[in-house]
Amino acid sequence: MADIVGLVLVGVILSVLIVHIKEKNYPEFATIMGFVFVTIAMLRFMPSLADLVRVFNEVGRQAGVRSYYFDLVLRSLAVAYIAAFGAQLSKDAGEGAIAIAIELAAKILILALGIPVLLAIVQTLAEILG
């Protein structure tokens, strides 16, 4: 709990500082500061993410879900979060077109990752019906 409170406090203070820096006509420096903060925050919470993935894998194993399908779900989530991060950074840098391209590419990749699951569902339905 203290970790997230500290992160939020630093984030709010940095946001105010970035607004001030942008007003002083240094938007490039402000963008770099934001990127560095996000990178440090992500690296700081990476061990928690690894623990979360381990727990999800264990739950999936106990539930009898094939690890292949569970892996696809985790990959899709990773693509969604990474794309959201990249798209938001692009938007913050004033590059809306790049952000849209990132979001579109992520959606296509997530759909492609879901094809094996869709095929398994169709195959299962075909076996049940006929």
C-alpha positions in Angstrom: 0.0 0.0 0.0 2.8 2.4 0.9 4.4 1.7 -2.5 1.4 2.9 -4.5 0.9 5.9 -2.2 4.6 6.9 -2.8 4.2 6.4 -6.5 1.1 8.5 -6.7 2.7 11.3 -4.6 5.8 11.4 -6.8 3.6 11.2 -9.9 1.4 14.2 -8.8 4.4 16.3 -7.9 6.1 15.4 -11.2 3.0 16.2 -13.1 2.8 19.7 -11.6 6.5 20.1 -12.3 6.0 19.0 -15.9 3.2 21.5 -16.4 5.5 24.2 -15.1 8.3 23.1 -17.4 6.0 23.1 -20.4 4.9 26.6 -19.6 8.6 27.6 -19.7 8.8 26.3 -23.3 10.7 23.1 -22.6 8.1 20.5 -23.8 10.8 18.0 -24.9 12.3 17.9 -21.4 8.9 17.5 -19.9 8.2 14.5 -22.2 11.5 12.9 -21.3 10.8 13.4 -17.5 7.4 11.7 -17.9 8.9 8.8 -19.9 11.7 8.3 -17.2 9.1 8.3 -14.4 6.9 5.7 -16.2 9.9 3.5 -16.9 11.1 3.6 -13.3 7.6 2.9 -12.0 7.3 -0.1 -14.3 10.6 -1.4 -13.3 9.8 -0.9 -9.6 6.6 -3.0 -9.9 7.9 -5.7 -12.3 8.5 -8.2 -9.4 4.9 -7.8 -8.4 3.8 -8.5 -11.9 6.0 -11.6 -12.0 4.3 -12.8 -8.8 0.9 -12.2 -10.3 1.7 -14.2 -13.4 2.9 -17.1 -11.3 -0.3 -17.0 -9.3 -2.4 -17.0 -12.4 -0.4 -19.9 -13.9 -1.0 -21.9 -10.7 -4.7 -21.1 -10.6 -5.0 -22.1 -14.3 -3.1 -25.4 -13.6 -5.3 -26.2 -10.6 -8.4 -25.5 -12.7 -7.3 -27.8 -15.4 -7.0 -25.1 -18.0 -4.4 -26.0 -20.7 -1.4 -23.8 -20.2 -1.4 -23.0 -23.9 -4.7 -21.2 -23.7 -3.8 -19.5 -20.5 -0.6 -18.3 -22.0 -2.6 -16.8 -24.9 -4.7 -14.8 -22.4 -1.6 -13.5 -20.6 0.0 -12.6 -23.9 -3.2 -10.7 -25.0 -3.2 -8.8 -21.7 0.5 -7.9 -22.2 -0.1 -6.7 -25.7 -3.0 -4.6 -24.5 -1.1 -3.0 -21.7 2.1 -2.4 -23.7 0.1 -0.9 -26.5 -1.9 1.4 -24.2 1.4 2.6 -22.6 3.0 3.3 -26.0 -0.1 4.9 -27.4 -0.5 7.2 -24.4 3.2 8.2 -24.6 2.7 9.0 -28.3 -0.4 11.1 -27.5 1.4 12.9 -24.8 4.2 13.7 -27.3 1.5 15.1 -29.7 1.7 12.2 -32.1 -1.9 11.1 -32.3 -1.5 9.3 -35.7 1.3 7.1 -34.2 -0.9 6.4 -31.2 -3.8 5.2 -33.5 -1.4 3.0 -35.4 -0.1 1.4 -32.2 -3.7 0.8 -31.0 -4.7 -0.7 -34.3 -1.7 -3.0 -34.5 -2.4 -4.2 -30.9 -6.0 -5.0 -31.8 -5.0 -7.0 -34.8 -2.4 -8.9 -32.8 -4.8 -9.6 -30.0 -7.3 -10.9 -32.6 -4.6 -13.1 -34.2 -3.6 -14.5 -30.8 -7.3 -15.4 -30.2 -7.6 -17.5 -33.3 -6.5 -20.8 -31.7 -9.0 -20.3 -28.9 -11.8 -19.6 -31.4 -10.8 -22.7 -33.4 -10.9 -24.8 -30.3 -14.4 -23.5 -29.4 -15.6 -24.3 -32.9 -14.1 -27.7 -32.8 -15.6 -28.5 -29.5 -19.1 -27.3 -30.7 -18.7 -29.5 -33.8 -17.9 -32.5 -31.6 -20.9 -31.9 -29.3 -23.3 -31.3 -32.2 -22.2 -34.1 -34.5 
